Amino acid sequence: MGTTTDPHQRDSVTGRVADPAAHARAVRSLFARISGVYDHMNHLLSLDRDRRWRRRVAARLAPETGTVLDLCAGTGDLGLACLAAGRARRVIAVDFVPEMLAGIAAKPGAHDVRPVVGDGLRLPLRADCVDAVVAGFGVRNLTDPAAGLREMLRVLRPGGRILVLDFFRADLAAVGVRRGPPAPVNWALSTLIPAIGRLVARDHAAYAYLSGSMARFLSVGEFADLMRQAGCRDVFVERLTLGIAHVVGGRRG
Ligand SMILES: C[S@@+](CC[C@H](N)C(=O)[O-])C[C@H]1O[C@@H](n2cnc3c(N)ncnc32)[C@H](O)[C@@H]1O
């Protein structure tokens, strides 16, 4: 009997996935499938906290930042939150799934957003052309998070801010916990979220991937280290809602 490798499995140090091509193919297909229900499911699964988390990111930008790149923008809510808070004058929203970007057009503020279909690991943007980069729940899907950070830094002007909002792997050692996450947390990730995905979005596999991707990703401390190694300075971590989500930020040195 042959063995199959999980293409989403990650190296525990670099966070790189085992099979980048298969992973990227699966991620594209998944978000294309759920694009129509994506916003609704976010609000439902987070009990509407996701709106508040995006506002926290926006508040970290300097007022009236010029051009903000929203990386892995999806349906655009993070860039739109920056515009609504008066923290961005214009947004470039990059995502490799056009069906997700299509959701931006009908939203308030969309006239200041330029949707661009492109890969976050090979941005179709010139060097030093944006004043800040934000990425909401996107880096966890990249095949190589360090390569994603290098691209963000390439297009960011010197001194500009990077703000990453995401769910990271629970770092039990850092909080002095020896055993795995409590049973209700495991149950919510492995059973409840996929079950709600099946019921509401009619896509169990998509929501099983999304909750599994948190457990496979780097911890927030490891990701902050990756940002420092990539050349970011003034790196900070902000815990949101009991550490369910985090903002990790820094500046291009
Ligand atoms: C969970 S959604 C996040 C959407 C949005 N940023 C938000 O705050 O809700 C992740 C998005 O990342 C996109 N994505 C994943 N890998 C990508 C890549 N290599 N290049 C561009 N977009 C990517 C997916 O298509 C998807 O729209």
The ligand as a Gaussian input file, in Angstrom:
#p B3LYP/6-31G(d) Opt

LIG

0 1
 C       -9.407000      33.455000       4.308000
 S       -9.417000      34.444000       2.883000
 C       -9.132000      36.061000       3.523000
 C       -9.879000      37.139000       2.779000
 C       -9.828000      38.524000       3.410000
 N       -8.479000      39.032000       3.466000
 C      -10.456000      38.601000       4.769000
 O       -9.950000      39.369000       5.610000
 O      -11.476000      37.967000       5.010000
 C       -7.843000      34.054000       2.191000
 C       -7.653000      34.588000       0.795000
 O       -6.278000      34.413000       0.426000
 C       -6.236000      34.154000      -0.964000
 N       -4.929000      33.583000      -1.281000
 C       -4.379000      32.456000      -0.769000
 N       -3.168000      32.254000      -1.297000
 C       -2.920000      33.283000      -2.145000
 C       -1.840000      33.644000      -2.961000
 N       -0.722000      32.892000      -3.058000
 N       -1.919000      34.773000      -3.693000
 C       -3.039000      35.547000      -3.633000
 N       -4.116000      35.260000      -2.876000
 C       -4.058000      34.133000      -2.137000
 C       -7.420000      33.258000      -1.203000
 O       -7.812000      33.231000      -2.535000
 C       -8.474000      33.886000      -0.282000
 O       -9.276000      34.811000      -0.960000

